[in-house]
Structure formats: structure tokens, C-alpha cells
Amino acid sequence: MNPTDRGMLLGFGVLLLDFLAWRFLKLSQEWARFGIRLSLFLLLSYVLWTARLSPFQVAPWPDRTVRHLLAQAVEFLWWLQLAQISAAVLGKIVLPSALQRERLFQDILRAIVFVAAAVAAVAYVLELPVGGLLATSGAMAIIVGLAVQSTLSDVFSGVVLNATQPFQVGDSVTIGDTQGNVIDRTWRATTLLNSRGNYVLVPNSVAAKANIVNLSRPPQIHGITVRIRLSPAIRPALVISALEDAISSTTDVLAHPAPVVSALGIHRKFIEYEILVYVASANKKTGAQNQVIDQVHRHLNAHGICLGQEQQSDEFTGNPERLLRNIEMFKSLSAAQIEQLAVASVRQAFSAGEMIYDVSSDCPDDERALCIVASGVAVLLAPREEGNIELRRLAPGDAVGRSSILTGVSSGIRLQALSAVSVIRLNKDAVTPLLQEFPELAKSMLSDLLAFQAQEAELLRGSTHQASEKEGIFQKLMDGLRRLHGVARK
């Protein structure tokens, strides 16, 4: 076998290696893939040079058809390899960094480079007249363009969308009536993943004409709007006060920009109110909206406003009996026992900033109490050397001091009024007569208390070790209950 034939066989072998590397070698590093492709291109160039074949000249064996065609094929493929390398290099040099992540601009650049390489290969390898070829291709382009007019509209609309950058892959957007996360952008369409988990393909021509709302930008301000209609018999100032308290109780809401509560208009059958709040990221919008609606319901009830009724309710949900019934450790009590505790309770009012409850682990027993928020917003604080740390915010129906009033076991906590707050206070002495009269209630009340603490702290999850730990805690709290309230052992 002469050196030329051997060189052509080696050239096809190098091209086969390049195909296998592109098809099967999945490297995560882009520079590693480019390095392998460049090395194989240089090896192919060296093989052609040693075989005395030049991609810039026609193959010198027109009388030997097989050898001539094989030589032309190797040279033509060399031009395609050059186009691959050139497109990768130009993509890093010509395209800005923001456009390098967009497949559409990369495809346009690659198409230009490959067309140029194909024209050069036709001119050098096949020695065909390029001018006639370009004229023919222009006529064909007009014919093809008329046939695929709608597709071309999508392509050029995609170019405009990529140039203006109204959204990027990963953004949450609304295009017309379609909302979802941008998964992919191609020549023809933008692919969205909607809330039902389905892929929605929006043609680029449709997206270019539609209203586009990018829910991911700016990245730290995302608005949530909640509207509510209430009876015109209820004074708007009372409603707005309740809605402002509801916003203060929602921890995910940003302080800046400030939330806004507006009365939009008054009608014969209703007054419409709007709440506008902001959260820090798009993935918090659903959770924050659910919290706002829940807090709105609670605070409206706390102000005596019942939804779905035409006038203000006469039944005020902040009454002691209803609040005590919602406390976990009192769920085993009868209606008469709840009424007995309610009679012993005291209602107190606090202005914003006042300290409602301040208890340490070694506080005197006569200072221990259960505080239930009846209206307004309070903040639960943990005292530290560097200052108070906010643990959570309490809305109407929330309470602190369960363990302290029942067992005398407590940690250092402080309850401070964030707005004007009304609380129901139940002192330790109010519980003692009930436990002494009904000693069997002690265990059920402690069980309810432990269930609440386990649920809130996500502790004690059912293993054997945890079950024994729960029994130890129960016995410790039971001993504290007997000491604090003088309940006899049975």
C-alpha cells in the first residue's frame, strides 16, 4: 500500500475517532471536549500533509475514480472539522458572555461558519464556480422562505427575544395567558413548565406579540395581591386595622417596600379591600399568600368580623371560652371545666412595644401564667446576651406559657406587643382548683401538652429510644405538676 492510500485510511480512522468521541465521550468540562476535538483535527491535518493531500487543491487522481472520490471526501470532511473548531473559538470571542448561554445565537453563528466552510470546500475541493452556486442558492432560498414563512417568523422572533432578553432559562414568566418556568428556548419556540407539571410550547412569534411578565425579576421584590369583599355595614377603619395586623403576623412579608392596605371602592352590597405585600423570592409567593389569607381570617374574626355575613357578627371570637377551647392541653376538659377556667381568666390590653409576659426558668410560681392573644400581633422573644431574638409572631388564638402554668417548667421567654394587643391571661392559681378537684385530668392534659410540643419541635418520632425518652419527660412534667398544684399521687 502506497503512502497516499495509507494516509487516506488513517484520515478516515481519525474522523471515526472524532465521531466516537463526540457521540459517546460525555465530558462535563467544555475545555476538555474542545481539547480532544482540536487534537484530532491537528492529527487529521498532519495525516493529510504526510499523504501529500491538500484541502486547498483538487484531488490529483481524476483517472482513478475510487481514489479520487475518497480523497475528496477526506478533504471535504477536513473543512467540516475546521468549521467545528472555528465555531467553538468564535463563540467565545465574538458572542458576549450573556449570549454564550443562549443556544439560538450559538446556532446562528455555527450556521454562518458552516455555510462559509461548505462554500470554501466546494470552491477548493470540487473546483465548482462559487458565483453560480450562490446565485442558485439565492433563488432556492426565496422559494424555501415562502414555503416556511411561519417558521421563519418564529426564528426571527426568537432572535428578537434573545436580543432583548425579557427572560432567561430558569425564570418564572407569564406569556399571555400561560404561566410557568422557562425550561428551554429554541429556534421555533419557548418551552414552559406550568404548575400542573406539563410542558407548554409557546411559538416565538406568539411570545414576541404577547404581554410578557417576568416573575423572577427583579430578584428580591415579588408582589402578592389579595382582595376581599366585606359588608358595607362594617366600618372600614376597623377592617383596615385588622388587615394591617394580619400583615404584621406574616413573617415572610418584606418591610421594604412597605405593605399597602387599600379600600378600593364602596358598593351597595360590599366594600372591596386590597392587600399588596412583597416577598424576597418567587418560590415564597404561594406560601406567603396562604399565610396572609389565614392571618386575614384570624384577625377579622378577632375583631368580630365574620366572613360571608352581611353585618358585623355579635359573637366575638376573642371570648375566653372559645380561646381556651383551642388550647391543646385543655381539649380533654368538659364545657363546664372550660367555663370554670374562663371565669378565672383576666383580659388585659397592651400598647405597641409594651412587654406582655416576661418569665425566666427560675421565676416564682405565682408569676407563672398562660397568655392567649385575643386580638393584635405579639412577638415571642428569647433573651440573649447580645439582645432579644425573635422566635415567632403570635396572632389571635396563639398562646405561650403552657408548660409553665401546668408543670412549673419553663425556659426564658418574653412576649412583647407588636401592635395594640388584647390578651387573655390565666394564672397558675386558676388551674390548681380544677386539678385538685379532678386529679385524673392531669395525665390527659400533660399528654395533650406533650403532643403539641412534639409536633411543634419535631421531636420524639416513634423509635424505642424516643418512646422511653418521652416516658421520662412525661414523668418529669408530672412531678412538676404535682409540686406546683399540690395534686396527690394516685
KATA-V661173 format. One record per pair of residues at least 6 apart in sequence whose ideal C-beta (glycine too) atoms are under 8 Angstrom apart, sorted by the first residue. I is the first residue (numbers start at 1). J is the second residue. D is the distance in Angstrom with one decimal. If there is no record, write none. Layout:
i={I;I}
j={J;J}
d={D;D}
This chain:
i={1;3;3;3;4;4;4;4;4;5;6;7;7;7;7;7;7;8;8;8;8;8;8;10;10;11;11;11;11;11;11;11;12;12;14;14;14;14;15;15;15;15;17;18;18;18;18;18;21;21;21;22;25;25;27;27;34;37;37;37;37;38;40;41;41;41;41;44;44;45;48;48;48;48;48;53;53;53;53;54;55;55;55;55;55;55;56;57;58;58;58;58;58;59;59;59;59;59;59;61;61;61;62;72;72;75;75;75;76;76;79;79;79;79;79;79;80;80;80;82;83;83;83;83;83;83;86;86;87;87;87;87;90;90;91;91;91;91;92;94;95;95;95;98;99;99;100;101;101;102;102;103;103;104;104;104;104;104;104;105;107;108;119;119;119;122;122;122;123;145;150;151;153;154;154;154;154;154;154;155;155;155;157;157;157;157;157;158;158;158;158;158;160;161;161;161;161;161;162;166;166;166;167;167;167;167;167;167;168;169;169;169;169;170;170;170;171;171;171;171;171;171;172;172;172;172;172;172;172;172;173;173;173;173;173;173;173;173;173;173;174;174;174;174;175;175;175;175;175;175;175;175;176;176;176;176;176;178;178;178;178;179;179;179;179;180;180;180;180;180;181;181;182;182;182;183;183;183;183;184;184;185;187;188;188;189;189;189;189;190;190;190;190;191;191;191;191;192;192;192;192;193;193;194;202;215;215;215;216;219;220;220;221;221;221;221;222;222;222;222;222;222;222;223;223;223;224;224;224;224;224;224;224;224;224;225;225;225;226;226;226;226;226;226;226;227;227;227;227;227;228;228;228;228;228;229;229;229;229;230;230;230;230;230;230;230;231;231;231;231;231;231;232;232;232;232;232;232;233;233;233;234;234;234;234;236;236;236;238;238;239;239;239;239;239;239;240;240;240;241;242;242;242;242;242;242;243;243;243;243;243;243;244;244;244;245;245;245;245;245;245;245;245;246;246;246;246;246;246;246;246;247;247;247;247;247;247;247;248;248;248;248;249;249;249;249;249;249;249;249;250;250;250;250;250;251;251;251;252;252;252;252;252;252;253;253;253;253;253;253;254;254;254;254;257;259;259;259;259;260;260;260;261;261;261;261;262;262;262;263;263;263;264;264;264;265;265;275;275;277;277;279;279;295;297;298;298;298;299;299;299;300;300;301;301;302;302;302;302;302;302;302;302;303;304;304;304;304;304;304;304;305;305;306;306;306;317;318;318;318;318;318;319;320;320;320;320;320;321;321;321;323;323;323;323;323;324;324;324;324;324;324;324;324;325;325;326;327;327;327;327;328;328;328;328;328;329;329;329;329;329;329;329;330;330;330;330;331;332;332;332;332;333;333;333;333;337;337;337;340;340;341;341;341;341;344;344;344;344;345;345;345;345;346;346;346;346;347;347;347;347;347;348;348;348;348;349;349;349;349;350;350;350;350;350;350;350;351;351;352;352;352;352;352;353;353;354;354;354;355;355;355;355;356;356;356;356;356;356;356;357;357;357;357;357;357;357;358;358;359;359;359;359;359;359;359;359;360;360;361;361;361;363;363;365;365;365;366;366;366;368;368;368;368;368;368;368;368;369;369;369;369;369;369;369;370;370;370;370;370;370;370;370;371;371;371;371;371;371;371;371;372;372;372;372;372;372;372;373;373;373;373;373;373;373;373;373;374;374;374;374;375;375;375;375;376;376;376;376;376;376;376;377;377;377;377;377;377;377;378;378;378;378;378;378;378;378;378;379;379;379;379;379;379;379;380;380;380;380;380;380;380;380;380;381;381;381;381;381;381;381;381;382;382;382;382;382;382;382;383;383;383;388;391;393;394;394;400;400;401;402;402;403;403;403;403;403;404;405;405;405;405;406;406;406;406;406;406;406;407;407;407;407;407;407;407;408;408;408;408;408;409;409;409;428;428;431;432;432;432;434;435;435;435;435;435;435;436;436;436;439;439;439;440;442;442;442;442;443;446;446;446;446;447;449;450;450;450;450;450;453;454;454;459;460;460;460;460;481;482;482}
j={9;50;51;52;51;52;53;67;71;67;51;47;48;50;51;52;53;51;53;67;70;71;74;47;51;44;47;48;51;53;74;78;70;74;40;43;44;47;44;74;77;81;40;37;40;41;44;81;36;37;40;37;33;36;33;36;88;81;84;85;88;85;81;81;82;84;85;78;81;78;54;55;74;75;78;59;71;74;75;75;75;78;79;121;124;125;124;124;72;124;125;126;127;67;68;71;72;75;125;67;68;71;68;125;126;121;124;125;121;125;117;118;120;121;124;125;114;117;121;117;110;113;114;116;117;118;113;117;109;110;113;114;109;113;100;106;109;110;100;109;105;106;109;165;105;162;106;168;169;162;185;185;186;158;159;162;185;186;187;162;187;159;130;133;134;128;130;133;130;152;205;188;205;187;188;189;203;204;205;187;188;204;203;204;205;207;208;185;186;187;188;204;208;185;190;204;207;208;185;173;212;214;173;182;212;214;216;217;182;182;183;184;185;181;182;216;181;182;214;215;216;217;179;180;181;182;214;215;216;282;179;180;181;182;192;212;213;214;215;216;211;212;213;215;190;192;202;206;207;210;211;212;202;206;207;210;211;192;194;200;202;192;194;195;215;192;193;194;195;200;192;193;190;191;192;191;192;193;199;190;191;191;204;203;204;201;202;203;204;201;202;204;207;199;200;201;202;199;200;201;202;199;200;200;210;222;282;285;282;281;280;281;254;257;278;280;278;279;280;281;282;284;285;276;277;278;275;276;277;278;279;285;288;289;292;274;275;276;274;275;277;289;292;293;296;264;272;273;274;275;243;272;273;275;296;270;271;272;273;239;270;271;273;300;305;307;270;271;309;310;311;312;266;267;268;269;270;271;310;311;312;271;305;311;312;263;271;273;303;305;263;271;273;300;303;305;261;263;273;303;296;299;300;302;303;305;261;273;275;296;299;300;259;261;419;295;299;302;375;376;377;395;419;275;292;295;296;298;299;300;395;253;259;261;275;277;292;295;377;393;418;419;291;295;298;299;377;393;394;395;277;288;291;292;295;291;392;393;279;280;284;287;288;291;259;277;278;279;288;292;277;278;279;280;278;275;276;277;278;274;275;276;273;274;275;276;273;274;276;271;272;273;272;273;274;271;272;292;296;288;292;285;288;395;307;395;396;397;375;395;396;306;307;317;396;317;318;374;375;376;395;396;397;375;312;313;314;315;316;317;318;312;313;312;313;315;396;374;375;396;422;424;342;341;342;345;347;424;338;339;342;372;374;397;399;424;330;338;341;342;345;372;424;426;331;338;397;370;372;399;402;402;448;449;451;452;402;406;445;446;448;449;452;338;341;445;448;448;441;444;445;448;341;434;441;445;434;438;441;433;434;426;430;431;434;426;427;429;430;424;425;426;430;424;425;426;427;374;422;423;424;425;356;422;423;425;420;421;422;423;356;376;417;420;421;422;423;417;420;417;418;419;420;421;416;417;416;417;421;414;415;416;417;371;378;415;416;417;421;423;369;371;400;401;413;414;415;414;415;367;368;401;404;410;412;413;414;410;412;410;411;412;404;410;408;428;484;427;428;429;401;404;405;408;410;427;428;484;401;404;405;425;426;427;428;399;400;401;402;404;405;425;426;399;400;401;415;423;424;425;426;397;398;399;423;424;425;426;394;395;396;397;398;399;421;422;423;396;422;423;424;396;420;421;422;396;417;418;419;420;421;422;393;394;395;417;418;419;421;393;394;398;415;416;417;418;421;423;390;392;393;394;415;416;418;390;391;392;393;394;400;413;414;415;388;389;390;391;413;414;415;416;388;389;391;411;412;413;414;412;413;414;414;413;418;400;415;413;415;410;449;452;409;410;449;453;477;410;426;427;428;431;431;445;446;449;477;481;484;446;449;477;478;480;481;484;428;480;481;483;484;476;477;480;484;485;485;484;485;486;441;441;442;445;481;485;487;485;486;487;487;488;490;490;478;481;482;487;478;474;477;478;481;474;477;460;470;473;474;477;459;460;470;466;466;467;469;470;487;488;489}
d={7.9;7.2;6.1;7.6;5.1;6.4;7.3;7.7;8.0;7.2;7.2;5.5;6.8;5.8;2.2;7.6;6.6;6.3;7.4;7.7;5.4;6.2;5.7;4.7;7.7;5.9;4.9;6.1;7.2;7.8;4.5;8.0;8.0;6.7;5.7;5.3;4.6;6.2;6.8;7.6;5.6;7.7;6.0;6.7;4.6;7.8;7.8;7.0;5.5;7.2;7.0;7.5;7.6;7.1;5.0;7.7;5.6;7.9;6.4;6.6;7.6;6.0;7.7;4.9;7.1;7.7;5.5;6.1;6.3;7.1;7.2;6.9;6.8;7.3;6.4;7.2;5.8;6.7;6.4;7.6;4.5;4.7;6.0;7.6;6.3;6.6;4.9;6.8;7.7;7.5;6.5;7.3;5.0;7.7;4.9;3.7;5.1;7.0;7.6;4.8;4.5;6.7;5.8;5.5;7.0;7.4;7.8;4.7;5.0;5.3;4.8;7.4;6.1;4.0;8.0;7.2;7.4;6.4;7.7;6.1;7.9;5.1;4.8;7.6;3.6;7.9;5.2;7.5;6.2;4.4;4.4;7.2;6.1;6.6;6.4;5.8;5.8;7.8;7.1;6.7;5.9;7.2;6.7;7.1;4.6;7.1;7.2;7.8;7.5;5.1;6.9;6.7;6.8;5.3;6.7;4.9;6.4;7.1;6.1;5.9;6.6;7.4;6.0;7.4;7.6;5.1;6.7;6.3;4.9;6.0;7.4;6.6;4.4;7.0;4.5;6.8;5.2;4.5;4.9;5.2;7.0;7.4;7.8;4.0;4.4;6.9;3.9;7.2;7.4;5.7;7.2;4.0;5.8;7.6;7.5;6.0;6.2;6.1;7.2;7.8;4.9;6.2;4.7;5.6;6.7;5.0;7.6;8.0;6.8;5.2;7.0;6.7;6.4;6.9;6.3;7.6;7.1;5.1;5.7;7.4;4.2;7.1;7.6;7.3;5.2;7.8;7.8;4.2;5.0;4.9;7.2;7.3;7.8;6.0;7.2;6.2;6.5;5.3;6.2;7.4;7.8;7.2;4.2;6.7;7.2;7.2;5.2;7.7;5.1;5.3;7.9;5.5;7.7;7.1;7.9;3.8;6.5;6.2;7.0;5.5;6.1;7.6;6.6;7.1;7.8;3.4;5.0;4.0;7.0;5.9;6.5;4.8;6.4;7.4;6.2;4.6;6.6;5.1;6.9;7.5;4.3;7.5;7.8;6.6;6.4;4.5;6.0;5.1;6.1;7.5;4.9;6.4;5.6;5.7;7.2;5.6;7.8;7.3;4.5;7.9;6.3;6.2;7.7;5.4;8.0;6.7;5.2;7.9;5.3;7.2;5.3;7.3;7.5;6.9;5.5;7.9;6.3;5.2;7.4;6.7;5.4;7.5;5.7;6.2;7.3;5.4;8.0;7.4;5.2;7.2;6.5;5.7;5.9;5.1;6.8;6.4;7.0;5.5;7.4;4.4;7.9;6.7;5.5;6.2;7.0;7.6;6.3;6.9;5.1;7.6;7.9;7.5;5.2;7.6;6.7;4.1;7.1;5.1;7.6;5.9;6.3;5.8;6.8;8.0;6.7;7.5;6.6;7.6;6.7;4.9;5.6;7.3;6.1;7.2;7.3;7.3;6.4;5.2;6.8;4.4;6.2;7.6;5.7;7.4;5.2;5.1;6.1;7.8;5.8;7.2;7.8;7.5;6.1;7.5;7.8;6.6;5.3;6.8;7.3;7.1;7.6;4.4;5.2;7.2;4.4;6.5;4.7;6.4;5.8;6.3;7.2;8.0;7.9;5.7;7.5;7.8;4.7;7.9;7.5;5.8;5.2;7.8;5.6;7.7;6.5;3.9;4.4;7.3;4.4;7.8;7.7;5.9;4.7;7.2;6.7;6.0;6.9;7.6;4.3;7.2;5.7;5.9;8.0;4.4;7.7;7.2;5.0;5.2;7.8;4.3;7.2;6.4;4.6;5.3;5.6;7.7;7.3;6.1;5.4;7.7;5.4;6.6;4.2;6.5;6.0;4.5;7.0;6.6;6.3;7.4;7.5;4.6;6.3;6.2;5.4;7.1;6.5;4.4;7.3;7.9;7.6;4.5;6.8;7.4;5.6;7.9;6.9;4.8;7.4;6.2;7.5;5.6;4.5;6.8;5.4;7.3;5.6;6.4;7.3;7.1;6.4;5.9;4.7;5.7;7.0;5.1;5.1;6.2;7.4;6.6;6.2;7.5;6.5;4.3;6.9;6.1;5.3;6.4;4.2;7.8;7.9;3.6;7.8;6.4;5.9;5.6;8.0;7.7;4.7;7.2;7.8;6.2;6.9;7.8;3.9;7.6;7.5;3.7;5.5;6.5;6.6;7.7;7.7;7.7;3.9;4.6;7.5;5.1;5.6;6.2;4.5;4.7;6.4;6.4;7.9;5.4;5.5;5.4;5.5;5.9;7.4;7.3;7.6;7.4;7.6;5.8;5.4;7.4;7.0;5.7;7.1;7.5;4.9;6.7;6.7;4.0;5.7;6.3;4.8;7.5;4.3;4.1;6.9;6.6;7.2;7.1;7.5;5.5;6.6;4.0;6.3;6.1;7.5;7.9;6.9;7.8;6.1;7.3;7.6;7.9;6.1;6.3;6.0;7.2;6.7;6.8;7.5;7.8;3.5;5.1;6.5;4.8;6.8;7.4;4.7;7.8;7.6;7.0;6.5;7.3;5.8;7.6;7.7;7.3;5.4;5.6;7.3;7.2;5.1;7.9;5.4;8.0;4.2;7.3;4.8;7.8;7.1;6.4;6.0;5.5;6.4;5.2;6.1;7.9;7.1;6.4;7.1;4.9;7.9;6.4;7.4;5.4;7.8;6.1;6.0;4.3;6.4;5.8;6.6;5.9;6.9;4.8;6.4;6.7;7.5;6.9;4.0;4.9;7.6;6.8;6.8;7.1;6.1;5.7;7.1;6.1;7.9;7.8;4.6;5.9;5.7;5.8;8.0;7.3;5.9;6.1;5.9;7.8;6.8;7.3;6.9;4.5;5.3;6.6;7.1;7.5;4.5;7.8;5.6;7.5;6.0;5.4;6.2;4.8;6.6;6.0;7.6;4.4;6.4;7.7;4.5;7.3;4.3;6.4;5.5;5.6;6.0;5.0;7.5;5.6;7.9;7.3;7.4;4.3;6.2;4.4;7.9;7.4;4.8;6.4;5.4;6.9;5.3;7.2;6.4;7.7;5.7;6.1;4.4;6.0;5.4;5.6;8.0;7.0;4.5;7.7;6.7;7.5;4.8;5.3;3.5;6.1;5.9;7.1;6.4;7.9;4.4;4.9;6.9;7.1;4.5;7.9;5.4;6.5;5.6;5.9;5.2;7.5;5.7;7.7;5.3;7.3;7.5;5.4;4.9;7.4;4.5;5.3;7.3;6.1;6.1;6.3;7.5;5.8;4.0;6.6;6.1;6.7;6.9;4.2;7.4;6.0;6.8;4.7;5.5;7.9;6.9;6.3;7.6;5.3;7.9;6.0;6.4;7.7;6.8;7.1;7.2;6.4;5.6;7.3;5.6;7.1;5.3;5.8;6.5;7.4;7.3;3.7;6.7;7.6;5.2;6.0;6.7;6.4;7.1;6.2;7.6;6.0;7.7;7.5;7.9;4.4;7.8;3.7;4.8;6.4;8.0;4.7;7.6;6.5;4.0;7.5;6.3;5.1;6.7;7.7;6.6;7.8;4.5;6.9;7.0;6.3;5.7;8.0;7.3;4.8;5.1;6.7;6.5;6.2;5.4;6.6;6.2;7.9;6.9;5.6;7.8;5.6;7.3;6.2;5.5;6.1;6.6;7.7;7.4;7.9;6.9;6.8;6.2;7.4;7.4;4.6;7.7;7.8;4.9;7.8;6.7;5.0;6.3;7.6;6.7}
